[in-house]
Amino acid sequence: INGLTLSSDTDRGRLQAYRSLAIAKTADLSFGRIQLPTSGSSTISLDAATGSRTVTGLAFGYPTPAATRAAFNITGEGGQQVSLSVPPTITLSGPSTLTVNVTDTAPAAPTLSGTLGAGGAYSFTVGGDFTISNTTPPGAYTGVLSVSVDYN
């Protein structure tokens, strides 16, 4: 094989290392204290953007403890888009069950603040609404709101 020239090529390895992505709850979702309606049904709403609570029908929303929307903070690599998953409903359990229709202020794919190479963040809030009636069993109701995030 004298005089035969073999050809060759080169390539470069590449990597983009991102900061760890994290999500932290900074406030709980709480509809406060509600008095059941004397008759019929009522809808309790908590606006995700403003945090204001609205009670329709004959139910009554006490001013204390105050209703609060849930709040979350995402941290990770600056300038990167993430996929956010917020459930459309959650179930509150207690003497019975209540289904809460969940709303949030985040777009489907928010972008973290900052630029690549620096830390970034994005915050959003969650509210929702549910219906109660004069036959809803009184008592404390609790549930779990699971939110997840991943890099796109």
C-alpha distance (Angstrom), angle and dihedral (degrees) to the residues before:
residue distance angle dihedral
I1 . . .
N2 3.75 . .
G3 3.79 114.9 .
L4 3.82 93.9 16.2
T5 3.79 112.5 133.4
L6 3.79 118.3 -152.5
S7 3.78 117.4 -148.8
S8 3.77 125.3 -135.4
D9 3.77 140.3 -176.4
T10 3.79 136.6 -163.4
D11 3.76 134.6 -143.8
R12 3.78 134.8 -170.3
G13 3.77 125.0 -125.1
R14 3.81 114.5 -130.5
L15 3.76 135.3 -164.9
Q16 3.79 137.2 172.4
A17 3.78 109.9 -157.8
Y18 3.82 113.6 -159.6
R19 3.76 129.7 -163.9
S20 3.78 115.5 -105.0
L21 3.78 112.6 -81.7
A22 3.81 114.9 -128.1
I23 3.78 137.8 173.4
A24 3.79 123.5 -159.3
K25 3.80 131.2 -173.5
T26 3.79 110.9 -127.9
A27 3.85 97.8 177.2
D28 3.81 136.2 18.3
L29 3.79 125.7 -120.8
S30 3.80 106.0 -112.8
F31 3.78 128.1 165.9
G32 3.80 90.8 -165.3
R33 3.79 123.7 -139.2
I34 3.80 117.4 -27.0
Q35 3.80 129.1 -172.1
L36 3.80 111.8 -143.4
P37 3.80 116.9 -114.0
T38 3.80 116.6 -97.1
S39 3.81 88.3 -130.1
G40 3.78 138.4 -0.9
S41 3.78 123.9 6.9
S42 3.79 136.1 -54.6
T43 3.79 134.3 -161.1
I44 3.77 120.8 -136.9
S45 3.83 114.5 -158.6
L46 3.79 130.6 -174.7
D47 3.81 113.0 -166.3
A48 3.83 110.8 -131.4
A49 3.81 93.1 -151.1
T50 3.81 101.7 43.3
G51 3.80 104.4 20.1
S52 3.80 91.9 -131.2
R53 3.80 117.0 146.3
T54 3.80 121.1 -140.7
V55 3.80 124.3 -166.8
T56 3.81 118.8 -165.8
G57 3.79 126.2 -170.3
L58 3.79 123.8 20.2
A59 3.83 98.1 -40.7
F60 3.79 118.8 109.2
G61 3.82 128.5 -140.1
Y62 3.81 113.1 -148.4
P63 3.82 115.5 -140.8
T64 3.82 92.8 -130.2
P65 2.87 130.9 89.5
A66 3.78 88.0 30.7
A67 3.78 119.7 -126.4
T68 3.82 112.9 -112.7
R69 3.76 132.6 -167.3
A70 3.78 117.9 -133.1
A71 3.79 114.9 -102.8
F72 3.80 129.0 -160.3
N73 3.81 134.7 -174.5
I74 3.79 122.5 -155.4
T75 3.83 119.1 -159.5
G76 3.79 129.6 -174.2
E77 3.79 142.8 99.7
G78 3.79 112.8 -5.1
G79 3.79 120.2 -110.6
Q80 3.80 94.2 15.4
Q81 3.78 124.5 131.0
V82 3.81 117.4 -128.8
S83 3.78 135.7 -165.6
L84 3.77 113.3 -124.8
S85 3.79 124.5 -159.5
V86 3.82 118.9 -161.2
P87 3.82 116.4 167.8
P88 3.83 116.9 -117.2
T89 3.82 91.2 -133.8
I90 3.79 140.2 14.0
T91 3.79 129.1 -163.0
L92 3.77 120.9 -128.8
S93 3.81 113.7 -155.1
G94 3.77 128.0 -157.3
P95 3.77 131.6 110.3
S96 3.84 83.4 -16.6
T97 3.82 133.6 -8.2
L98 3.80 130.1 -87.7
T99 3.80 124.7 -166.0
V100 3.80 114.9 -141.4
N101 3.82 118.7 -157.8
V102 3.80 103.5 -140.6
T103 3.82 125.5 -140.7
D104 3.80 128.5 180.0
T105 3.80 140.9 -174.7
A106 3.81 98.1 -129.4
P107 3.79 126.6 101.9
A108 3.82 116.5 -126.6
A109 3.82 91.7 -100.0
P110 3.83 112.7 23.2
T111 3.80 121.9 -173.9
L112 3.80 120.6 -129.3
S113 3.80 116.1 -122.0
G114 3.79 119.9 -106.9
T115 3.79 130.0 34.5
L116 3.79 137.8 -75.6
G117 3.79 108.4 -71.1
A118 3.81 94.0 33.4
G119 3.77 133.2 76.1
G120 3.78 118.2 -94.4
A121 3.80 137.8 -170.3
Y122 3.78 142.9 -165.5
S123 3.80 127.2 -167.8
F124 3.79 129.4 -162.7
T125 3.79 139.9 168.0
V126 3.81 135.1 -135.4
G127 3.79 131.3 -148.4
G128 3.76 135.3 156.8
D129 3.78 148.3 168.3
F130 3.79 140.4 -113.6
T131 3.78 139.3 177.2
I132 3.80 127.3 -121.1
S133 3.78 130.7 179.9
N134 3.77 138.7 -160.8
T135 3.84 86.8 -94.5
T136 3.83 95.0 55.0
P137 3.82 106.6 117.5
P138 3.82 110.2 -112.7
G139 3.79 118.7 -121.8
A140 3.79 143.1 85.6
Y141 3.81 118.4 -44.8
T142 3.81 124.0 -164.1
G143 3.79 137.3 172.3
V144 3.78 144.5 162.4
L145 3.80 125.7 -99.7
S146 3.82 107.7 -161.1
V147 3.80 115.6 -165.9
S148 3.80 124.3 -179.9
V149 3.80 136.0 -171.3
D150 3.81 135.5 -168.0
Y151 3.79 136.7 175.1
N152 3.82 114.6 -98.1
